[in-house]
């Protein structure tokens, strides 16, 4: 089968998408993306020798018998803004069906990915505009709301309707997401891309907030955190008061850090706390620390070895979560064991760097 890069699937995608999500054991988006990669391995190998083949082959997969493969191919095409006349209706159908199904928890990873893909198309996603709006408020999934906000803001540059919807949506969003939307609208207002009246709806203080002290974001705050990592770090942190004698200011600061951990992946506005344990001896040093702010969550370990003729540093466990996603290198269990073991013998420190966060700037 050959298909030109500008071709459009002849069938209506909505029925196929309904059938796909009606299956009780329909796969996650991650599994569908993995299946797509396996299916395309022979084509990836020859991509550099056959310029253009990558896009053409992906578009052919928009007609694959497996609807999960279709959607995963559409998402990959969105990264290059290819084939919008074929991809946007398919992603529109995904959002329509998930809404029809009541925003079920096991559907929301598909919704988040589809919204991110529509964001990449910007104004080319105009036909799916009214499907995006409900994802700003019709469910409680924070990551999906962030993705919907980014997609709506991309359309707000060309649509007065999206300008109004996204501005009004700030009235009921969590504070970090509200600040991100306000910051993006303020920049668009400065650049003349949005209507002043609509943008100002989002700039009015909410719930007693002081606009002068509000931090605005150029990027959305944390949207995705590995829950196992969060839970294990929280368990280890809760042991600190039992094993370490803390002064009252330190205990209060630790309580704020614990509260922030419990809120993740929803960030705590205006917070930046770092804490950890460290030890140093003749043979070397080691550390286990945590950093949590309203846009970043990091868990790290490392140290140095001193054999007697200089020293060599090493890195241990690493976990990073930000608006770009999250990444883990190593085993969280090993980090927790090391952290707890050092608590009773090493130096525990905690610092508040929240003052370094300035309104309108990044950490």
C-alpha positions in Angstrom: 0.0 0.0 0.0 1.3 3.4 -0.9 0.1 6.6 0.5 1.2 10.2 -0.3 2.3 12.3 2.6 -0.6 14.6 2.1 -3.2 11.8 2.0 -6.1 11.7 4.5 -7.6 8.4 5.8 -10.9 7.8 4.0 -12.7 6.3 7.1 -14.1 8.3 10.0 -11.8 7.7 13.0 -14.5 8.2 15.7 -16.0 4.7 15.3 -12.7 2.9 15.4 -11.6 4.9 18.5 -14.9 4.1 20.2 -14.4 0.4 19.5 -10.8 0.6 20.8 -11.7 2.2 24.1 -14.7 -0.1 24.6 -12.3 -3.0 25.0 -12.1 -3.8 28.7 -8.3 -4.4 28.5 -7.3 -1.8 26.0 -3.6 -1.0 26.4 -1.9 2.0 27.9 -0.5 4.6 25.6 3.0 3.6 26.7 2.4 0.0 25.4 1.0 1.3 22.1 4.0 3.5 21.6 6.3 0.5 22.3 4.4 -1.6 19.8 4.8 1.2 17.2 8.5 1.3 17.7 8.8 -2.5 17.3 6.7 -2.4 14.2 8.9 0.3 12.7 12.3 -1.0 13.5 13.1 -2.1 9.9 12.2 1.4 8.6 14.1 3.3 11.2 17.3 1.5 10.2 17.1 2.8 6.6 15.8 6.3 7.4 18.9 8.2 6.5 19.2 6.4 3.2 15.6 7.0 2.2 14.8 10.7 3.0 11.1 11.2 3.5 10.3 7.5 4.2 9.9 8.1 7.9 6.9 10.4 7.5 5.3 8.4 4.7 5.5 5.2 6.7 4.0 6.8 9.8 1.1 8.1 7.8 0.4 4.7 6.3 0.2 3.5 9.9 -2.7 5.9 10.5 -4.8 3.3 8.7 -3.4 0.3 10.7 -5.9 -2.2 11.9 -4.8 -1.6 15.5 -6.3 1.7 16.7 -3.6 2.1 19.4 -1.0 2.0 16.6 -2.9 4.6 14.7 -3.0 7.0 17.6 0.7 6.4 18.5 1.7 7.1 14.9 -0.4 10.3 15.0 1.4 11.5 18.1 4.8 10.9 16.6 3.8 12.8 13.4 2.7 15.7 15.6 6.3 16.2 16.7 7.1 17.3 13.2 3.6 18.9 12.6 3.2 16.5 9.7 -0.2 15.5 8.1 -2.5 17.7 10.2 -5.5 16.9 8.0 -5.1 13.2 8.9 -3.8 13.5 12.5 -6.0 16.2 14.0 -9.3 14.5 13.4 -7.9 11.3 14.9 -6.8 13.1 18.1 -10.1 15.0 18.2 -11.8 11.6 18.1 -9.7 10.4 21.1 -10.6 13.4 23.2 -14.3 13.0 22.2 -14.5 9.3 23.2 -12.6 9.8 26.5 -15.1 12.6 27.4 -18.0 10.3 26.4 -16.6 7.7 28.8 -16.5 10.1 31.7 -12.7 10.7 31.8 -12.0 7.2 33.2 -8.6 7.0 35.0 -7.3 4.3 32.6 -8.0 6.6 29.6 -6.3 9.8 30.9 -2.8 8.8 29.7 -4.2 8.8 26.2 -5.9 12.1 26.8 -2.7 13.7 28.1 -0.6 12.5 25.1 -3.3 13.6 22.6 -3.5 17.1 24.1 0.3 17.4 24.0 0.3 16.4 20.3 -2.4 19.0 19.5 -0.3 21.6 21.3 2.5 20.8 18.9 0.2 21.6 15.9 -0.7 25.0 17.3 -3.1 26.8 15.0 -3.3 23.7 12.8 -5.3 22.0 15.6 -8.1 24.6 15.3 -10.7 22.0 14.4 -10.2 20.2 17.7 -10.3 23.4 19.7 -13.7 22.8 21.4 -12.6 19.3 22.4 -9.7 20.6 24.4 -11.5 23.1 26.6 -13.4 20.5 28.8 -10.1 18.9 29.8 -9.3 22.1 31.7 -11.9 21.4 34.3 -14.0 18.2 33.9 -11.7 15.9 35.9 -9.1 16.1 38.7 -5.9 14.8 36.9 -3.3 17.5 37.3 -1.1 16.4 34.4 -4.0 16.3 32.0 -5.0 19.8 33.0 -1.5 21.1 32.4 -1.5 19.5 28.9 -4.9 21.0 28.2 -3.7 24.4 29.3 -0.7 24.2 27.0 -2.9 23.2 24.0 -5.4 25.9 24.7 -2.7 28.5 25.1 -1.2 27.5 21.7 -4.6 28.1 20.1 -5.2 31.3 22.1 -2.6 33.0 19.8 -5.1 32.7 16.9 -8.5 32.2 18.6 -10.4 34.7 20.7 -12.6 31.9 22.0 -9.6 30.0 23.4 -8.2 33.3 24.9 -11.4 33.7 26.8 -11.7 30.0 27.9 -8.2 29.7 29.1 -8.3 33.1 30.9 -11.5 32.1 32.8 -10.2 28.7 33.5 -7.6 30.1 35.8 -10.4 30.8 38.3 -10.5 27.2 39.4 -7.0 25.8 38.6 -4.4 24.8 41.3 -2.2 27.8 42.1 0.9 26.7 40.2 -1.0 26.0 37.0 -2.9 29.2 37.4 0.4 31.1 37.7 1.7 29.4 34.6 -1.4 30.4 32.5 -1.3 33.9 33.9 2.4 34.2 33.0 1.9 32.9 29.5 -1.1 35.2 28.9 0.9 38.2 30.3 3.7 37.5 27.8 1.2 37.1 24.9 -0.5 40.3 26.0 2.8 42.1 25.9 3.5 40.7 22.4 0.0 41.7 21.2 -1.1 38.1 20.6 -4.2 38.2 22.9 -7.1 40.5 23.6 -6.5 42.7 26.6 -9.9 42.2 28.1 -9.7 38.4 27.9 -6.1 38.2 29.3 -6.9 40.6 32.1 -9.6 38.1 33.4 -6.7 35.8 34.3 -4.6 38.5 35.9 -7.1 39.4 38.6 -6.1 38.0 42.0 -7.9 34.9 43.1 -8.7 33.9 46.7 -6.9 36.9 48.2 -3.7 36.4 46.3 -1.4 39.4 46.0 -0.6 39.9 42.3 2.6 41.7 43.0 3.9 38.7 44.8 2.6 36.1 42.3 5.3 34.1 40.5 4.6 33.6 36.8 6.1 30.8 34.8 7.3 30.5 31.2 7.0 26.7 31.5 4.4 24.7 33.3 5.2 23.4 36.7 5.9 19.8 37.5 3.3 17.5 35.9 4.7 14.0 36.3 6.3 12.3 39.3 7.1 8.7 39.8 4.8 7.8 42.7 7.0 5.0 44.0 9.9 7.4 44.3 7.8 10.0 46.0 6.4 7.5 48.5 9.8 6.0 49.4 11.4 9.5 49.8 8.4 10.5 52.0 8.8 7.4 54.2 12.5 8.1 54.6 12.0 11.8 55.3 9.3 11.0 58.0 12.0 9.1 59.9 14.2 12.2 60.3 12.6 13.6 63.5 13.0 10.2 65.2 16.7 10.0 64.4 17.9 13.6 64.3 17.7 16.3 67.0 16.2 19.3 65.2 15.9 22.9 66.3 12.5 24.3 66.0 13.1 26.3 62.8 14.6 23.2 61.2 11.6 21.1 62.2 9.2 23.6 60.8 11.1 23.7 57.6 11.1 19.9 57.4 7.3 19.9 58.0 7.0 22.2 55.0 9.1 19.8 52.9 7.0 16.8 54.0 3.8 18.7 53.1 5.2 19.5 49.7 6.1 15.9 49.1 2.6 14.8 50.0 1.2 17.2 47.4 3.3 16.0 44.5 2.8 15.9 41.6 0.9 19.1 42.3 3.6 21.6 43.3 3.6 24.0 46.3 3.8 27.5 45.0 6.8 29.6 46.0 8.6 26.8 47.7 12.2 25.7 47.3 13.7 23.5 50.1 16.8 21.3 50.0 17.8 18.8 52.7 20.0 15.7 53.1 22.7 13.9 55.0 26.4 13.9 54.4 29.5 12.3 55.9 33.2 12.8 55.5 36.1 10.7 56.6 39.7 10.0 55.7 38.8 7.6 53.0 36.2 9.7 51.3 32.8 11.3 51.6 29.2 10.6 50.7 25.8 12.4 50.5 22.1 11.7 50.1 19.9 14.7 49.4 16.5 16.0 48.2 15.6 19.2 46.4 11.9 20.2 46.0 10.6 23.4 44.5 7.5 24.4 42.7 9.1 23.4 39.3 11.6 20.7 40.3 11.9 17.6 42.4 15.3 15.9 42.6 16.7 13.0 44.7 20.4 12.3 44.5 23.3 10.5 46.1 27.1 10.5 45.4 30.4 11.2 47.0 34.1 10.9 46.6 36.8 8.3 47.3 40.3 9.3 48.6 42.8 6.4 48.1 45.7 8.6 49.3 46.8 10.1 46.1 44.0 12.5 45.2 40.3 11.8 45.1 37.7 10.5 42.6 34.1 11.6 42.7 31.2 9.4 41.9 27.5 9.6 41.3 25.0 7.3 42.8 21.2 7.4 42.5 19.6 10.1 40.4 15.9 11.1 40.0 14.8 14.3 38.4 11.2 15.5 37.7 10.3 18.8 36.1 7.9 20.2 33.5 9.8 18.2 30.9 9.0 14.9 32.5 11.0 12.6 34.9 14.1 10.4 34.7 15.5 7.8 37.0 19.0 6.3 37.2 19.5 3.7 39.8 17.4 2.0 42.5 15.3 4.2 44.9 15.6 1.5 47.6 19.4 1.8 47.7 19.0 5.6 48.1 16.5 5.2 51.0 18.7 2.6 52.8 21.8 4.9 52.6 19.8 8.0 53.6 18.3 6.3 56.7 21.6 4.6 57.7 23.4 7.9 57.8 20.8 9.8 59.7 21.9 8.8 63.1 25.7 9.2 62.5 26.1 11.8 59.8 25.3 15.5 59.4 21.7 16.4 58.5 21.1 19.8 57.0 18.1 21.6 55.6 17.9 25.0 53.9 15.1 27.2 52.6 15.9 28.8 49.2 12.4 30.1 48.6 13.6 33.7 48.7 15.6 33.0 45.6 12.4 32.5 43.6 11.4 35.8 42.2 8.0 36.7 40.6 8.2 36.1 36.9 11.4 34.1 37.1 12.6 30.6 37.4 14.5 28.8 40.2 
